Amino acid sequence: MKRAKGSCHRMTGALLFYEACLKTGVSTGTDKEERIMSSEIALEIEKIRGTIESALKDGATLESLNDCRIAVFGKKGAMTGLQKMLGKLSPQERPEAGKIINGAKDEFQSKLDEAIEKLERQRLTEMELRDRVDVTQPARGRACGGAHPVVQVTMDVLEVLEGLGFVTVTGPEIETDFFNFEALNIPPHHPARDMQDTFYFGDGRLLRTHTSGMEIHAMLDMGAPLRVACPGRVYRRDNDPTHSPMFHQVEGLVVDKNISVGDLKGCLEAMIHGVFGRKLKARYRASYFPFTEPSMEVDIECFKCGGSDCRCQICKGTGWLEIGGMGMCHPNVLRYGGIDPDVYNGFAWGMGLDRIAMLKYGLTDLRALFDGDVSYLLSGRHE
């Protein structure tokens, strides 16, 4: 009687072990338990073969094949379980069963290794194509950084002033009361001398609160006439979005014969135009500083809206931006600098470089200049 083709295929696994035993003359055993165990081994091998063939179908990945390898050959894998079943067979069946299990193991290992090697080659080929460097293309170069906004503004200011004949000088950040206050005609009762506004050391020295003290140093060292620009760090007890305990100033001082307010305005406006890259309107307001007489403050027109946008975030809708103070040198200051005010006069001005950087590059928080966030510092650059 003929057996259906599908039924024969299903029986192949169950008879595999027995056919191998018969070909070699090994007894299939007479004990019922041994026959059952032999049948289970044959069925398990076919089950493992089906698992591997399923894993090798289209769409297999390195990850899925490695998972299959562990499931079959791992410490707790199916092949390990088969080998443990050999101990339950009779001594006559055990050698041939072991040969069949090892043959199946070699077959399955070979198929998995071949498939994994093929996928690994494909992966490496794709990586080579993706990361391939076309040496015939021009070099992309390296992305350039930029000077810190305050450093850039300082260089811009000094470049303009040097073109006007100024000499750049620097001085100590730890000053004496004489150079920081007394020689600048600042009286003992002035609020700037208070502990809440100035950082003092135990020996009476202090962190300079402005670069104006360099005026005295310059006059004592260089005499008259002179033109000096004094950039540097200064320190005050402030800390909010528009003030910092440490910030940067630049001081300008001109001492000569017959200096006028017109000279002061012309010099300052030339510097402003050079730093911002175009002519901007300026207005002057009367003010008071102990070291200048008369004294003024200068505002420039908003370089963003020019006063036409009431919602402008730079000028707050006023159309004007305050940038610094100035005035004609007080006679007492000239005397402290060793210069005769009856022969020479001059002008001085000072402004915050951090504020100019904020205005020029559209930054909204002074503290961001010192946080070290490079992407933020470069984001507002117009150059």
SEVOTOR-777077 format. One record per residue (C-alpha): residue number from 1; residue in three letters; x, y, z negated. Coordinates in steps of 0.02 Angstrom, whole numbers, plus 50000, padded with zeros to 5 digits. Example, Ala and Ser with C-alpha at 12.3 -4.5 7.8 and 13.67 -1.06 7.14 Angstrom:
@num: 1	residuo: Ala	x: 50615	y: 49775	z: 49610
@num: 2	residuo: Ser	x: 50684	y: 49947	z: 49643
***
This chain:
@num: 1	residuo: Met	x: 50000	y: 50000	z: 50000
@num: 2	residuo: Lys	x: 50071	y: 50169	z: 50053
@num: 3	residuo: Arg	x: 50095	y: 50307	z: 49924
@num: 4	residuo: Ala	x: 50055	y: 50489	z: 49963
@num: 5	residuo: Lys	x: 50205	y: 50599	z: 50003
@num: 6	residuo: Gly	x: 50169	y: 50722	z: 49860
@num: 7	residuo: Ser	x: 50148	y: 50581	z: 49735
@num: 8	residuo: Cys	x: 50315	y: 50505	z: 49790
@num: 9	residuo: His	x: 50402	y: 50672	z: 49762
@num: 10	residuo: Arg	x: 50333	y: 50683	z: 49585
@num: 11	residuo: Met	x: 50395	y: 50508	z: 49547
@num: 12	residuo: Thr	x: 50571	y: 50542	z: 49609
@num: 13	residuo: Gly	x: 50625	y: 50626	z: 49447
@num: 14	residuo: Ala	x: 50558	y: 50487	z: 49338
@num: 15	residuo: Leu	x: 50643	y: 50351	z: 49441
@num: 16	residuo: Leu	x: 50808	y: 50443	z: 49470
@num: 17	residuo: Phe	x: 50892	y: 50373	z: 49315
@num: 18	residuo: Tyr	x: 50832	y: 50194	z: 49346
@num: 19	residuo: Glu	x: 50886	y: 50191	z: 49529
@num: 20	residuo: Ala	x: 51060	y: 50246	z: 49479
@num: 21	residuo: Cys	x: 51068	y: 50111	z: 49348
@num: 22	residuo: Leu	x: 51011	y: 49976	z: 49469
@num: 23	residuo: Lys	x: 51140	y: 50026	z: 49602
@num: 24	residuo: Thr	x: 51281	y: 50005	z: 49476
@num: 25	residuo: Gly	x: 51210	y: 49846	z: 49399
@num: 26	residuo: Val	x: 51182	y: 49924	z: 49230
@num: 27	residuo: Ser	x: 51030	y: 49861	z: 49139
@num: 28	residuo: Thr	x: 50887	y: 49982	z: 49116
@num: 29	residuo: Gly	x: 50861	y: 49908	z: 48944
@num: 30	residuo: Thr	x: 50723	y: 49802	z: 48876
@num: 31	residuo: Asp	x: 50685	y: 49906	z: 48727
@num: 32	residuo: Lys	x: 50533	y: 50017	z: 48747
@num: 33	residuo: Glu	x: 50613	y: 50167	z: 48660
@num: 34	residuo: Glu	x: 50766	y: 50160	z: 48774
@num: 35	residuo: Arg	x: 50656	y: 50157	z: 48929
@num: 36	residuo: Ile	x: 50561	y: 50308	z: 48865
@num: 37	residuo: Met	x: 50723	y: 50401	z: 48825
@num: 38	residuo: Ser	x: 50794	y: 50364	z: 48998
@num: 39	residuo: Ser	x: 50636	y: 50429	z: 49079
@num: 40	residuo: Glu	x: 50644	y: 50589	z: 48973
@num: 41	residuo: Ile	x: 50824	y: 50621	z: 49029
@num: 42	residuo: Ala	x: 50777	y: 50602	z: 49212
@num: 43	residuo: Leu	x: 50626	y: 50717	z: 49192
@num: 44	residuo: Glu	x: 50729	y: 50847	z: 49097
@num: 45	residuo: Ile	x: 50861	y: 50851	z: 49236
@num: 46	residuo: Glu	x: 50724	y: 50883	z: 49364
@num: 47	residuo: Lys	x: 50652	y: 51019	z: 49252
@num: 48	residuo: Ile	x: 50821	y: 51104	z: 49240
@num: 49	residuo: Arg	x: 50843	y: 51091	z: 49429
@num: 50	residuo: Gly	x: 50676	y: 51177	z: 49452
@num: 51	residuo: Thr	x: 50725	y: 51315	z: 49332
@num: 52	residuo: Ile	x: 50887	y: 51348	z: 49427
@num: 53	residuo: Glu	x: 50805	y: 51344	z: 49598
@num: 54	residuo: Ser	x: 50675	y: 51468	z: 49535
@num: 55	residuo: Ala	x: 50813	y: 51583	z: 49471
@num: 56	residuo: Leu	x: 50903	y: 51574	z: 49639
@num: 57	residuo: Lys	x: 50753	y: 51635	z: 49739
@num: 58	residuo: Asp	x: 50756	y: 51803	z: 49830
@num: 59	residuo: Gly	x: 50766	y: 51949	z: 49710
@num: 60	residuo: Ala	x: 50887	y: 51866	z: 49591
@num: 61	residuo: Thr	x: 51001	y: 51985	z: 49498
@num: 62	residuo: Leu	x: 51164	y: 51963	z: 49405
@num: 63	residuo: Glu	x: 51071	y: 51990	z: 49242
@num: 64	residuo: Ser	x: 50938	y: 51859	z: 49280
@num: 65	residuo: Leu	x: 51068	y: 51731	z: 49336
@num: 66	residuo: Asn	x: 51172	y: 51758	z: 49181
@num: 67	residuo: Asp	x: 51016	y: 51735	z: 49076
@num: 68	residuo: Cys	x: 50983	y: 51572	z: 49170
@num: 69	residuo: Arg	x: 51163	y: 51514	z: 49140
@num: 70	residuo: Ile	x: 51143	y: 51542	z: 48953
@num: 71	residuo: Ala	x: 50975	y: 51453	z: 48951
@num: 72	residuo: Val	x: 51049	y: 51300	z: 49039
@num: 73	residuo: Phe	x: 51230	y: 51291	z: 48980
@num: 74	residuo: Gly	x: 51227	y: 51392	z: 48819
@num: 75	residuo: Lys	x: 51256	y: 51323	z: 48645
@num: 76	residuo: Lys	x: 51070	y: 51290	z: 48629
@num: 77	residuo: Gly	x: 51041	y: 51265	z: 48816
@num: 78	residuo: Ala	x: 50949	y: 51127	z: 48907
@num: 79	residuo: Met	x: 51107	y: 51033	z: 48965
@num: 80	residuo: Thr	x: 51175	y: 51034	z: 48788
@num: 81	residuo: Gly	x: 51011	y: 50954	z: 48732
@num: 82	residuo: Leu	x: 51028	y: 50820	z: 48868
@num: 83	residuo: Gln	x: 51202	y: 50773	z: 48810
@num: 84	residuo: Lys	x: 51137	y: 50753	z: 48632
@num: 85	residuo: Met	x: 51006	y: 50628	z: 48698
@num: 86	residuo: Leu	x: 51145	y: 50509	z: 48756
@num: 87	residuo: Gly	x: 51169	y: 50451	z: 48578
@num: 88	residuo: Lys	x: 50996	y: 50374	z: 48578
@num: 89	residuo: Leu	x: 51033	y: 50259	z: 48728
@num: 90	residuo: Ser	x: 51106	y: 50084	z: 48720
@num: 91	residuo: Pro	x: 51293	y: 50060	z: 48749
@num: 92	residuo: Gln	x: 51256	y: 49984	z: 48919
@num: 93	residuo: Glu	x: 51154	y: 50133	z: 48982
@num: 94	residuo: Arg	x: 51256	y: 50271	z: 48901
@num: 95	residuo: Pro	x: 51406	y: 50277	z: 49024
@num: 96	residuo: Glu	x: 51300	y: 50287	z: 49181
@num: 97	residuo: Ala	x: 51179	y: 50409	z: 49101
@num: 98	residuo: Gly	x: 51326	y: 50518	z: 49052
@num: 99	residuo: Lys	x: 51392	y: 50510	z: 49231
@num: 100	residuo: Ile	x: 51223	y: 50566	z: 49298
@num: 101	residuo: Ile	x: 51208	y: 50708	z: 49171
@num: 102	residuo: Asn	x: 51385	y: 50769	z: 49209
@num: 103	residuo: Gly	x: 51350	y: 50759	z: 49395
@num: 104	residuo: Ala	x: 51193	y: 50863	z: 49373
@num: 105	residuo: Lys	x: 51291	y: 50984	z: 49263
@num: 106	residuo: Asp	x: 51425	y: 51008	z: 49397
@num: 107	residuo: Glu	x: 51291	y: 51031	z: 49530
@num: 108	residuo: Phe	x: 51196	y: 51163	z: 49431
@num: 109	residuo: Gln	x: 51356	y: 51252	z: 49377
@num: 110	residuo: Ser	x: 51415	y: 51260	z: 49557
@num: 111	residuo: Lys	x: 51252	y: 51333	z: 49620
@num: 112	residuo: Leu	x: 51247	y: 51466	z: 49486
@num: 113	residuo: Asp	x: 51431	y: 51511	z: 49508
@num: 114	residuo: Glu	x: 51410	y: 51528	z: 49695
@num: 115	residuo: Ala	x: 51256	y: 51638	z: 49678
@num: 116	residuo: Ile	x: 51335	y: 51747	z: 49544
@num: 117	residuo: Glu	x: 51495	y: 51767	z: 49646
@num: 118	residuo: Lys	x: 51392	y: 51818	z: 49798
@num: 119	residuo: Leu	x: 51296	y: 51949	z: 49699
@num: 120	residuo: Glu	x: 51457	y: 52014	z: 49620
@num: 121	residuo: Arg	x: 51534	y: 52037	z: 49792
@num: 122	residuo: Gln	x: 51379	y: 52131	z: 49848
@num: 123	residuo: Arg	x: 51388	y: 52243	z: 49694
@num: 124	residuo: Leu	x: 51571	y: 52284	z: 49723
@num: 125	residuo: Thr	x: 51537	y: 52320	z: 49907
@num: 126	residuo: Glu	x: 51396	y: 52439	z: 49861
@num: 127	residuo: Met	x: 51508	y: 52526	z: 49733
@num: 128	residuo: Glu	x: 51645	y: 52548	z: 49862
@num: 129	residuo: Leu	x: 51523	y: 52622	z: 49987
@num: 130	residuo: Arg	x: 51447	y: 52737	z: 49856
@num: 131	residuo: Asp	x: 51613	y: 52795	z: 49784
@num: 132	residuo: Arg	x: 51705	y: 52800	z: 49948
@num: 133	residuo: Val	x: 51814	y: 52953	z: 49971
@num: 134	residuo: Asp	x: 51817	y: 53024	z: 50145
@num: 135	residuo: Val	x: 51995	y: 53088	z: 50155
@num: 136	residuo: Thr	x: 51955	y: 53179	z: 50318
@num: 137	residuo: Gln	x: 51837	y: 53299	z: 50229
@num: 138	residuo: Pro	x: 51904	y: 53463	z: 50157
@num: 139	residuo: Ala	x: 51937	y: 53461	z: 49971
@num: 140	residuo: Arg	x: 51794	y: 53521	z: 49859
@num: 141	residuo: Gly	x: 51915	y: 53601	z: 49738
@num: 142	residuo: Arg	x: 51886	y: 53625	z: 49553
@num: 143	residuo: Ala	x: 51748	y: 53733	z: 49481
@num: 144	residuo: Cys	x: 51819	y: 53896	z: 49417
@num: 145	residuo: Gly	x: 51781	y: 53966	z: 49246
@num: 146	residuo: Gly	x: 51782	y: 54149	z: 49201
@num: 147	residuo: Ala	x: 51848	y: 54269	z: 49074
@num: 148	residuo: His	x: 51744	y: 54292	z: 48917
@num: 149	residuo: Pro	x: 51623	y: 54438	z: 48943
@num: 150	residuo: Val	x: 51709	y: 54545	z: 48810
@num: 151	residuo: Val	x: 51881	y: 54507	z: 48881
@num: 152	residuo: Gln	x: 51821	y: 54548	z: 49057
@num: 153	residuo: Val	x: 51745	y: 54713	z: 49002
@num: 154	residuo: Thr	x: 51903	y: 54757	z: 48905
@num: 155	residuo: Met	x: 52009	y: 54727	z: 49060
@num: 156	residuo: Asp	x: 51888	y: 54830	z: 49165
@num: 157	residuo: Val	x: 51893	y: 54977	z: 49043
@num: 158	residuo: Leu	x: 52083	y: 54976	z: 49027
@num: 159	residuo: Glu	x: 52105	y: 54963	z: 49215
@num: 160	residuo: Val	x: 52002	y: 55121	z: 49241
@num: 161	residuo: Leu	x: 52089	y: 55215	z: 49100
@num: 162	residuo: Glu	x: 52262	y: 55165	z: 49159
@num: 163	residuo: Gly	x: 52214	y: 55239	z: 49327
@num: 164	residuo: Leu	x: 52177	y: 55402	z: 49236
@num: 165	residuo: Gly	x: 52350	y: 55403	z: 49155
@num: 166	residuo: Phe	x: 52309	y: 55321	z: 48989
@num: 167	residuo: Val	x: 52431	y: 55209	z: 48897
@num: 168	residuo: Thr	x: 52364	y: 55056	z: 48806
@num: 169	residuo: Val	x: 52419	y: 55040	z: 48624
@num: 170	residuo: Thr	x: 52369	y: 54917	z: 48488
@num: 171	residuo: Gly	x: 52387	y: 54920	z: 48301
@num: 172	residuo: Pro	x: 52359	y: 54825	z: 48139
@num: 173	residuo: Glu	x: 52188	y: 54756	z: 48094
@num: 174	residuo: Ile	x: 52231	y: 54768	z: 47909
@num: 175	residuo: Glu	x: 52241	y: 54953	z: 47873
@num: 176	residuo: Thr	x: 52269	y: 55070	z: 47728
@num: 177	residuo: Asp	x: 52139	y: 55191	z: 47665
@num: 178	residuo: Phe	x: 52245	y: 55333	z: 47733
@num: 179	residuo: Phe	x: 52239	y: 55282	z: 47917
@num: 180	residuo: Asn	x: 52062	y: 55213	z: 47914
@num: 181	residuo: Phe	x: 51978	y: 55353	z: 47814
@num: 182	residuo: Glu	x: 52081	y: 55495	z: 47741
@num: 183	residuo: Ala	x: 52179	y: 55545	z: 47896
@num: 184	residuo: Leu	x: 52017	y: 55543	z: 47998
@num: 185	residuo: Asn	x: 51942	y: 55677	z: 47887
@num: 186	residuo: Ile	x: 51821	y: 55554	z: 47806
@num: 187	residuo: Pro	x: 51787	y: 55619	z: 47628
@num: 188	residuo: Pro	x: 51792	y: 55504	z: 47476
@num: 189	residuo: His	x: 51602	y: 55511	z: 47455
@num: 190	residuo: His	x: 51567	y: 55453	z: 47635
@num: 191	residuo: Pro	x: 51455	y: 55297	z: 47643
@num: 192	residuo: Ala	x: 51580	y: 55207	z: 47756
@num: 193	residuo: Arg	x: 51698	y: 55191	z: 47608
@num: 194	residuo: Asp	x: 51569	y: 55092	z: 47507
@num: 195	residuo: Met	x: 51602	y: 54909	z: 47464
@num: 196	residuo: Gln	x: 51442	y: 54858	z: 47553
@num: 197	residuo: Asp	x: 51506	y: 54926	z: 47718
@num: 198	residuo: Thr	x: 51693	y: 54884	z: 47715
@num: 199	residuo: Phe	x: 51795	y: 54727	z: 47682
@num: 200	residuo: Tyr	x: 51926	y: 54771	z: 47548
@num: 201	residuo: Phe	x: 52076	y: 54673	z: 47487
@num: 202	residuo: Gly	x: 52129	y: 54666	z: 47306
@num: 203	residuo: Asp	x: 52277	y: 54782	z: 47336
@num: 204	residuo: Gly	x: 52166	y: 54920	z: 47407
@num: 205	residuo: Arg	x: 52199	y: 54883	z: 47589
@num: 206	residuo: Leu	x: 52053	y: 54845	z: 47704
@num: 207	residuo: Leu	x: 52000	y: 54771	z: 47870
@num: 208	residuo: Arg	x: 51988	y: 54919	z: 47986
@num: 209	residuo: Thr	x: 51811	y: 54977	z: 48019
@num: 210	residuo: His	x: 51853	y: 55062	z: 48185
@num: 211	residuo: Thr	x: 51997	y: 55084	z: 48305
@num: 212	residuo: Ser	x: 52000	y: 55272	z: 48269
@num: 213	residuo: Gly	x: 52144	y: 55245	z: 48147
@num: 214	residuo: Met	x: 52253	y: 55211	z: 48298
@num: 215	residuo: Glu	x: 52235	y: 55396	z: 48343
@num: 216	residuo: Ile	x: 52342	y: 55440	z: 48191
@num: 217	residuo: His	x: 52469	y: 55303	z: 48227
@num: 218	residuo: Ala	x: 52484	y: 55360	z: 48408
@num: 219	residuo: Met	x: 52504	y: 55545	z: 48366
@num: 220	residuo: Leu	x: 52635	y: 55509	z: 48233
@num: 221	residuo: Asp	x: 52731	y: 55392	z: 48349
@num: 222	residuo: Met	x: 52713	y: 55482	z: 48516
@num: 223	residuo: Gly	x: 52678	y: 55664	z: 48476
@num: 224	residuo: Ala	x: 52592	y: 55778	z: 48601
@num: 225	residuo: Pro	x: 52540	y: 55780	z: 48740
@num: 226	residuo: Leu	x: 52472	y: 55603	z: 48750
@num: 227	residuo: Arg	x: 52336	y: 55494	z: 48826
@num: 228	residuo: Val	x: 52306	y: 55328	z: 48740
@num: 229	residuo: Ala	x: 52176	y: 55191	z: 48746
@num: 230	residuo: Cys	x: 52163	y: 55081	z: 48591
@num: 231	residuo: Pro	x: 52064	y: 54918	z: 48609
@num: 232	residuo: Gly	x: 52045	y: 54794	z: 48467
@num: 233	residuo: Arg	x: 51941	y: 54701	z: 48340
@num: 234	residuo: Val	x: 51856	y: 54793	z: 48197
@num: 235	residuo: Tyr	x: 51758	y: 54731	z: 48046
@num: 236	residuo: Arg	x: 51603	y: 54787	z: 47953
@num: 237	residuo: Arg	x: 51476	y: 54707	z: 47838
@num: 238	residuo: Asp	x: 51341	y: 54682	z: 47971
@num: 239	residuo: Asn	x: 51262	y: 54524	z: 48041
@num: 240	residuo: Asp	x: 51104	y: 54527	z: 48148
@num: 241	residuo: Pro	x: 51058	y: 54507	z: 48334
@num: 242	residuo: Thr	x: 51137	y: 54676	z: 48376
@num: 243	residuo: His	x: 51277	y: 54682	z: 48246
@num: 244	residuo: Ser	x: 51419	y: 54565	z: 48198
@num: 245	residuo: Pro	x: 51542	y: 54568	z: 48052
@num: 246	residuo: Met	x: 51680	y: 54565	z: 48183
@num: 247	residuo: Phe	x: 51665	y: 54656	z: 48349
@num: 248	residuo: His	x: 51771	y: 54747	z: 48477
@num: 249	residuo: Gln	x: 51797	y: 54931	z: 48508
@num: 250	residuo: Val	x: 51900	y: 55039	z: 48623
@num: 251	residuo: Glu	x: 51960	y: 55210	z: 48571
@num: 252	residuo: Gly	x: 52014	y: 55346	z: 48691
@num: 253	residuo: Leu	x: 52120	y: 55496	z: 48639
@num: 254	residuo: Val	x: 52186	y: 55641	z: 48741
@num: 255	residuo: Val	x: 52291	y: 55779	z: 48662
@num: 256	residuo: Asp	x: 52357	y: 55922	z: 48767
@num: 257	residuo: Lys	x: 52343	y: 56110	z: 48788
@num: 258	residuo: Asn	x: 52179	y: 56190	z: 48840
@num: 259	residuo: Ile	x: 52074	y: 56030	z: 48837
@num: 260	residuo: Ser	x: 51887	y: 56060	z: 48856
@num: 261	residuo: Val	x: 51723	y: 55967	z: 48835
@num: 262	residuo: Gly	x: 51714	y: 55961	z: 49024
@num: 263	residuo: Asp	x: 51874	y: 55858	z: 49027
@num: 264	residuo: Leu	x: 51796	y: 55740	z: 48900
@num: 265	residuo: Lys	x: 51637	y: 55717	z: 49003
@num: 266	residuo: Gly	x: 51731	y: 55692	z: 49165
@num: 267	residuo: Cys	x: 51847	y: 55562	z: 49090
@num: 268	residuo: Leu	x: 51707	y: 55465	z: 49007
@num: 269	residuo: Glu	x: 51594	y: 55464	z: 49159
@num: 270	residuo: Ala	x: 51736	y: 55405	z: 49270
@num: 271	residuo: Met	x: 51763	y: 55260	z: 49151
@num: 272	residuo: Ile	x: 51577	y: 55217	z: 49146
@num: 273	residuo: His	x: 51562	y: 55219	z: 49336
@num: 274	residuo: Gly	x: 51715	y: 55109	z: 49353
@num: 275	residuo: Val	x: 51656	y: 54980	z: 49227
@num: 276	residuo: Phe	x: 51478	y: 54965	z: 49291
@num: 277	residuo: Gly	x: 51529	y: 54976	z: 49473
@num: 278	residuo: Arg	x: 51420	y: 55123	z: 49523
@num: 279	residuo: Lys	x: 51376	y: 55299	z: 49470
@num: 280	residuo: Leu	x: 51256	y: 55310	z: 49325
@num: 281	residuo: Lys	x: 51175	y: 55464	z: 49252
@num: 282	residuo: Ala	x: 51234	y: 55513	z: 49079
@num: 283	residuo: Arg	x: 51156	y: 55621	z: 48945
@num: 284	residuo: Tyr	x: 51239	y: 55692	z: 48790
@num: 285	residuo: Arg	x: 51159	y: 55717	z: 48620
@num: 286	residuo: Ala	x: 51228	y: 55820	z: 48476
@num: 287	residuo: Ser	x: 51288	y: 55713	z: 48331
@num: 288	residuo: Tyr	x: 51408	y: 55713	z: 48184
@num: 289	residuo: Phe	x: 51572	y: 55622	z: 48155
@num: 290	residuo: Pro	x: 51698	y: 55679	z: 48022
@num: 291	residuo: Phe	x: 51845	y: 55666	z: 48142
@num: 292	residuo: Thr	x: 51773	y: 55768	z: 48289
@num: 293	residuo: Glu	x: 51700	y: 55942	z: 48303
@num: 294	residuo: Pro	x: 51589	y: 55966	z: 48399
@num: 295	residuo: Ser	x: 51526	y: 55786	z: 48406
@num: 296	residuo: Met	x: 51411	y: 55701	z: 48531
@num: 297	residuo: Glu	x: 51337	y: 55533	z: 48576
@num: 298	residuo: Val	x: 51322	y: 55477	z: 48756
@num: 299	residuo: Asp	x: 51183	y: 55378	z: 48839
@num: 300	residuo: Ile	x: 51185	y: 55309	z: 49015
@num: 301	residuo: Glu	x: 51036	y: 55274	z: 49125
@num: 302	residuo: Cys	x: 50976	y: 55094	z: 49124
@num: 303	residuo: Phe	x: 51073	y: 55009	z: 49261
@num: 304	residuo: Lys	x: 50934	y: 54881	z: 49283
@num: 305	residuo: Cys	x: 50776	y: 54986	z: 49299
@num: 306	residuo: Gly	x: 50840	y: 55165	z: 49302
@num: 307	residuo: Gly	x: 50694	y: 55213	z: 49189
@num: 308	residuo: Ser	x: 50561	y: 55151	z: 49309
@num: 309	residuo: Asp	x: 50506	y: 54995	z: 49212
@num: 310	residuo: Cys	x: 50420	y: 55021	z: 49045
@num: 311	residuo: Arg	x: 50437	y: 54834	z: 49010
@num: 312	residuo: Cys	x: 50625	y: 54826	z: 49041
@num: 313	residuo: Gln	x: 50709	y: 54714	z: 48912
@num: 314	residuo: Ile	x: 50875	y: 54805	z: 48928
@num: 315	residuo: Cys	x: 50824	y: 54983	z: 48888
@num: 316	residuo: Lys	x: 50657	y: 54941	z: 48803
@num: 317	residuo: Gly	x: 50569	y: 55054	z: 48926
@num: 318	residuo: Thr	x: 50664	y: 55212	z: 48876
@num: 319	residuo: Gly	x: 50771	y: 55219	z: 49033
@num: 320	residuo: Trp	x: 50928	y: 55255	z: 48929
@num: 321	residuo: Leu	x: 51063	y: 55152	z: 48844
@num: 322	residuo: Glu	x: 51172	y: 55215	z: 48702
@num: 323	residuo: Ile	x: 51354	y: 55166	z: 48725
@num: 324	residuo: Gly	x: 51463	y: 55271	z: 48608
@num: 325	residuo: Gly	x: 51512	y: 55429	z: 48517
@num: 326	residuo: Met	x: 51637	y: 55565	z: 48558
@num: 327	residuo: Gly	x: 51693	y: 55742	z: 48523
@num: 328	residuo: Met	x: 51836	y: 55865	z: 48515
@num: 329	residuo: Cys	x: 51971	y: 55816	z: 48391
@num: 330	residuo: His	x: 51948	y: 55898	z: 48221
@num: 331	residuo: Pro	x: 52095	y: 56012	z: 48176
@num: 332	residuo: Asn	x: 52123	y: 55916	z: 48014
@num: 333	residuo: Val	x: 52145	y: 55754	z: 48112
@num: 334	residuo: Leu	x: 52276	y: 55835	z: 48223
@num: 335	residuo: Arg	x: 52368	y: 55897	z: 48069
@num: 336	residuo: Tyr	x: 52369	y: 55722	z: 47992
@num: 337	residuo: Gly	x: 52443	y: 55662	z: 48157
@num: 338	residuo: Gly	x: 52583	y: 55789	z: 48144
@num: 339	residuo: Ile	x: 52517	y: 55901	z: 48285
@num: 340	residuo: Asp	x: 52488	y: 56088	z: 48271
@num: 341	residuo: Pro	x: 52303	y: 56122	z: 48310
@num: 342	residuo: Asp	x: 52345	y: 56303	z: 48352
@num: 343	residuo: Val	x: 52446	y: 56241	z: 48501
@num: 344	residuo: Tyr	x: 52360	y: 56080	z: 48552
@num: 345	residuo: Asn	x: 52184	y: 56018	z: 48553
@num: 346	residuo: Gly	x: 52105	y: 55861	z: 48620
@num: 347	residuo: Phe	x: 51958	y: 55744	z: 48628
@num: 348	residuo: Ala	x: 51922	y: 55568	z: 48568
@num: 349	residuo: Trp	x: 51786	y: 55442	z: 48600
@num: 350	residuo: Gly	x: 51747	y: 55265	z: 48544
@num: 351	residuo: Met	x: 51627	y: 55131	z: 48602
@num: 352	residuo: Gly	x: 51587	y: 54949	z: 48568
@num: 353	residuo: Leu	x: 51653	y: 54832	z: 48701
@num: 354	residuo: Asp	x: 51531	y: 54697	z: 48646
@num: 355	residuo: Arg	x: 51385	y: 54813	z: 48678
@num: 356	residuo: Ile	x: 51450	y: 54859	z: 48850
@num: 357	residuo: Ala	x: 51468	y: 54672	z: 48888
@num: 358	residuo: Met	x: 51288	y: 54642	z: 48832
@num: 359	residuo: Leu	x: 51226	y: 54783	z: 48941
@num: 360	residuo: Lys	x: 51330	y: 54738	z: 49093
@num: 361	residuo: Tyr	x: 51289	y: 54552	z: 49091
@num: 362	residuo: Gly	x: 51110	y: 54559	z: 49025
@num: 363	residuo: Leu	x: 51143	y: 54467	z: 48861
@num: 364	residuo: Thr	x: 51010	y: 54488	z: 48727
@num: 365	residuo: Asp	x: 51097	y: 54427	z: 48568
@num: 366	residuo: Leu	x: 51267	y: 54492	z: 48513
@num: 367	residuo: Arg	x: 51299	y: 54334	z: 48413
@num: 368	residuo: Ala	x: 51297	y: 54230	z: 48573
@num: 369	residuo: Leu	x: 51463	y: 54310	z: 48620
@num: 370	residuo: Phe	x: 51546	y: 54216	z: 48476
@num: 371	residuo: Asp	x: 51451	y: 54050	z: 48480
@num: 372	residuo: Gly	x: 51561	y: 53971	z: 48615
@num: 373	residuo: Asp	x: 51416	y: 53916	z: 48728
@num: 374	residuo: Val	x: 51505	y: 53926	z: 48896
@num: 375	residuo: Ser	x: 51351	y: 53896	z: 49003
@num: 376	residuo: Tyr	x: 51258	y: 54038	z: 48915
@num: 377	residuo: Leu	x: 51405	y: 54157	z: 48927
@num: 378	residuo: Leu	x: 51422	y: 54126	z: 49114
@num: 379	residuo: Ser	x: 51235	y: 54125	z: 49152
@num: 380	residuo: Gly	x: 51214	y: 54313	z: 49142
@num: 381	residuo: Arg	x: 51368	y: 54357	z: 49245
@num: 382	residuo: His	x: 51337	y: 54463	z: 49398
@num: 383	residuo: Glu	x: 51515	y: 54446	z: 49463
***
